[in-house]
């Protein structure tokens, strides 16, 4: 069965047994690591971020060929993660890719993503959130008018200059659109992000889950998110000869 078919089969499922806190933390960690991969990467002069490798990983995740590895170190921790991972698979919250009888990577199902986001709380948006819906509709209008990727200051109606963290809240509105594949983002040579709506990709259906958020899960999310970003910034590219070419700073 194809991965996309398995995801569709499981997308409406709910855990049929109560998950432990450690298992829920692992689920939230997987969401954070997936989100960190798709969070906009800002290119600057002299940037050493392996963008070609990151773009390749994004495509592999969307295509279902390579997902997220459940990290562990040490024999005892490996055993714990193995059982936690298996519980998430059995609950329909994640789907696994296998090779040689071994789990090689994990993908969040739509219900798994919704469940993890609900655990973190309303700090995280989904494609059903009003801000994300508004951003998507504005992006389609702007893109139709301009005929090219839409820079963030035009999309959000804000200067978007200086420290990029100053507009993280607005960027987070677009994150569910990026992870679902309905929108793609790119950077120019001075670190500004531009967004493009992708034709032919179905807008995600709303998945309803009943779960109580907890501040501890929000902390776990941000720890995993920041840790994964640092890992990706220094990952070794599979093809060292590939060169990422950002958009020019002017002329478009």
C-alpha positions as CSV (number, residue, x, y, z in Angstrom):
1,X,0.0,0.0,0.0
2,X,1.3,3.5,-0.9
3,X,2.2,5.8,2.0
4,X,-0.3,8.4,0.8
5,X,-3.1,5.7,0.8
6,X,-2.1,4.7,4.3
7,X,-2.2,8.3,5.5
8,X,-5.7,8.7,4.0
9,X,-6.9,5.5,5.7
10,X,-5.7,6.7,9.1
11,X,-6.3,10.4,8.8
12,X,-9.6,10.3,10.7
13,X,-8.5,7.9,13.4
14,X,-8.2,8.7,17.1
15,X,-6.0,6.8,19.7
16,X,-8.0,3.8,20.8
17,X,-6.0,3.6,24.1
18,X,-4.6,6.3,26.4
19,X,-1.1,7.2,25.5
20,X,1.6,7.8,28.1
21,X,3.0,11.3,28.7
22,X,6.3,10.1,27.2
23,X,4.5,8.9,24.1
24,X,2.7,12.2,23.7
25,X,6.0,14.1,24.1
26,X,7.4,12.0,21.3
27,X,4.4,12.9,19.1
28,X,4.9,16.6,19.9
29,X,8.6,16.3,19.2
30,X,7.9,14.8,15.8
31,X,5.6,17.7,14.9
32,X,8.2,20.2,16.0
33,X,10.9,18.6,14.0
34,X,8.7,18.4,10.9
35,X,7.7,22.0,11.4
36,X,11.3,23.1,11.7
37,X,12.1,21.6,8.4
38,X,9.4,23.6,6.6
39,X,9.8,26.9,8.6
40,X,11.1,29.5,6.1
41,X,14.9,29.5,5.7
42,X,16.4,33.0,5.2
43,X,19.4,33.2,2.9
44,X,22.0,35.9,3.7
45,X,25.3,36.7,2.0
46,X,27.8,34.1,3.1
47,X,25.1,31.8,4.4
48,X,26.4,28.2,5.0
49,X,22.9,26.6,5.5
50,X,22.8,23.5,3.2
51,X,19.6,24.7,1.4
52,X,19.8,22.1,-1.4
53,X,19.8,19.3,1.2
54,X,17.0,20.9,3.1
55,X,14.9,21.4,0.0
56,X,15.5,17.7,-0.9
57,X,14.4,16.6,2.6
58,X,11.2,18.7,2.2
59,X,10.4,17.0,-1.1
60,X,11.1,13.6,0.3
61,X,8.8,14.2,3.3
62,X,6.0,15.4,1.0
63,X,6.5,12.5,-1.4
64,X,6.5,10.0,1.4
65,X,9.9,8.6,0.6
66,X,11.8,9.7,3.7
67,X,10.3,11.0,7.0
68,X,11.5,11.7,10.5
69,X,13.7,9.4,12.5
70,X,12.8,8.8,16.1
71,X,16.0,9.8,17.8
72,X,17.5,7.9,20.6
73,X,21.0,7.4,22.1
74,X,22.0,4.4,24.2
75,X,20.5,0.9,24.4
76,X,18.0,1.6,27.1
77,X,16.7,4.8,25.5
78,X,16.5,3.1,22.1
79,X,14.2,0.4,23.6
80,X,12.0,3.1,25.2
81,X,11.7,5.1,22.0
82,X,11.1,1.8,20.0
83,X,8.0,1.0,22.2
84,X,6.8,4.6,22.2
85,X,7.1,4.8,18.5
86,X,5.2,1.6,18.0
87,X,2.4,2.9,20.2
88,X,2.1,6.0,18.1
89,X,1.9,3.8,15.0
90,X,-0.7,1.5,16.4
91,X,-2.8,4.5,17.5
92,X,-2.8,5.8,13.9
93,X,-1.1,9.0,14.8
94,X,2.0,8.3,12.7
95,X,2.8,6.1,9.7
96,X,6.2,4.3,9.3
97,X,8.4,3.6,6.3
98,X,10.2,0.2,6.5
99,X,13.3,-1.2,5.0
100,X,14.6,-4.7,5.7
101,X,11.9,-5.2,8.3
102,X,13.0,-2.1,10.3
103,X,11.3,1.3,10.7
104,X,13.4,3.8,8.9
105,X,11.3,7.0,9.3
106,X,8.0,8.3,10.5
107,X,5.3,10.5,9.0
108,X,2.5,12.3,10.9
109,X,-1.0,11.4,9.8
110,X,-3.5,14.3,9.6
111,X,-5.0,13.1,12.9
112,X,-1.6,12.8,14.4
113,X,-0.7,16.4,13.4
114,X,-4.0,17.7,14.7
115,X,-3.6,15.8,18.0
116,X,-0.1,17.1,18.5
117,X,-1.0,20.7,17.8
118,X,-3.9,20.5,20.2
119,X,-1.6,19.2,22.9
120,X,0.7,22.3,22.4
121,X,-2.3,24.6,22.4
122,X,-3.6,27.6,20.5
123,X,-0.1,29.0,20.1
124,X,0.1,26.9,17.0
125,X,-2.2,27.5,14.0
126,X,-3.7,25.0,11.6
127,X,-5.0,25.3,8.1
128,X,-8.4,25.8,9.7
129,X,-7.3,28.8,11.8
130,X,-8.7,32.0,10.5
131,X,-5.3,33.8,10.2
132,X,-4.0,30.9,8.1
133,X,-7.1,30.9,5.9
134,X,-6.8,34.7,5.4
135,X,-3.1,34.4,4.5
136,X,-3.9,31.8,1.9
137,X,-6.7,33.8,0.3
138,X,-4.6,37.0,0.3
139,X,-1.6,35.1,-1.2
140,X,-3.7,33.7,-4.1
141,X,-5.0,37.2,-4.8
142,X,-1.5,38.8,-4.6
143,X,0.1,36.1,-6.7
144,X,-2.6,36.5,-9.4
145,X,-1.9,40.2,-9.5
146,X,1.9,40.0,-9.5
147,X,2.5,36.8,-11.4
148,X,5.5,35.9,-9.2
149,X,6.2,34.9,-5.6
150,X,4.8,37.3,-3.0
151,X,7.2,38.8,-0.6
152,X,6.2,38.6,3.1
153,X,5.9,42.4,3.6
154,X,3.3,42.5,0.8
155,X,1.5,39.4,2.1
156,X,1.4,40.5,5.8
157,X,1.1,44.2,5.3
158,X,4.1,44.8,7.6
159,X,7.6,46.2,7.0
160,X,9.3,42.8,7.8
161,X,12.8,44.3,8.1
162,X,15.4,44.0,10.9
163,X,15.3,40.9,13.2
164,X,13.3,38.1,11.5
165,X,12.1,37.0,14.9
166,X,10.1,40.2,15.1
167,X,7.5,38.7,12.7
168,X,7.6,35.1,13.8
169,X,3.9,35.3,14.8
170,X,3.0,36.2,11.2
171,X,5.3,33.5,9.7
172,X,3.6,31.0,12.0
173,X,0.3,31.8,10.2
174,X,1.8,30.5,7.0
175,X,3.5,27.4,8.5
176,X,0.5,25.0,8.2
177,X,0.2,26.1,4.6
178,X,3.9,25.2,4.0
179,X,3.8,21.8,5.8
180,X,0.6,20.8,3.9
181,X,2.2,21.6,0.6
182,X,-0.4,24.2,-0.6
183,X,2.2,26.9,-0.4
184,X,6.0,27.0,-1.1
185,X,8.4,29.6,0.2
186,X,11.8,30.9,-1.0
187,X,14.3,33.5,0.1
188,X,16.0,36.3,-1.7
189,X,19.7,37.3,-1.2
190,X,19.0,39.6,1.8
191,X,16.9,37.2,3.8
192,X,13.4,38.2,2.8
193,X,10.9,35.3,2.3
194,X,8.5,35.1,-0.6
195,X,5.5,32.8,-0.9
196,X,3.8,31.0,-3.8
197,X,0.5,29.1,-3.8
198,X,0.8,25.7,-5.4
199,X,-1.8,24.6,-7.9
200,X,-3.3,21.1,-7.9
201,X,-2.6,20.5,-4.2
202,X,-5.8,19.9,-2.2
203,X,-6.4,22.1,0.8
204,X,-6.3,19.9,4.0
205,X,-9.6,18.8,5.5
206,X,-10.3,19.8,9.1
207,X,-9.6,17.1,11.7
208,X,-11.4,17.4,15.0
209,X,-9.7,16.1,18.1
210,X,-10.7,16.3,21.8
211,X,-7.5,16.8,23.8
212,X,-6.4,19.1,26.6
213,X,-3.4,21.3,26.0
214,X,-0.6,21.6,28.5
215,X,2.2,24.2,28.9
216,X,4.7,21.4,29.2
217,X,4.0,20.2,25.7
218,X,4.5,23.8,24.4
219,X,8.0,23.7,26.1
220,X,8.7,20.3,24.6
221,X,7.7,21.6,21.1
222,X,10.0,24.6,21.2
223,X,12.9,22.6,22.5
224,X,12.6,20.1,19.7
225,X,12.0,22.8,17.1
226,X,15.1,24.8,18.0
227,X,17.3,21.6,18.4
228,X,16.2,20.4,14.9
229,X,16.9,23.8,13.3
230,X,20.4,23.7,14.6
231,X,20.9,20.2,13.3
232,X,19.6,21.1,9.9
233,X,21.8,24.1,9.7
234,X,24.9,21.9,9.8
235,X,23.7,18.8,8.1
236,X,26.1,17.3,5.5
237,X,24.6,17.6,2.0
238,X,24.4,14.4,-0.1
239,X,25.6,16.3,-3.1
240,X,28.2,18.8,-2.3
241,X,28.3,20.2,-5.8
242,X,24.7,21.4,-5.7
243,X,24.3,25.2,-5.3
244,X,21.2,27.0,-4.0
245,X,20.4,30.1,-6.0
246,X,18.1,32.5,-4.0
247,X,15.9,35.2,-5.6
248,X,17.7,38.5,-6.4
249,X,17.1,41.4,-3.9
250,X,15.5,43.6,-6.6
251,X,13.9,43.3,-10.0
252,X,11.0,41.1,-9.2
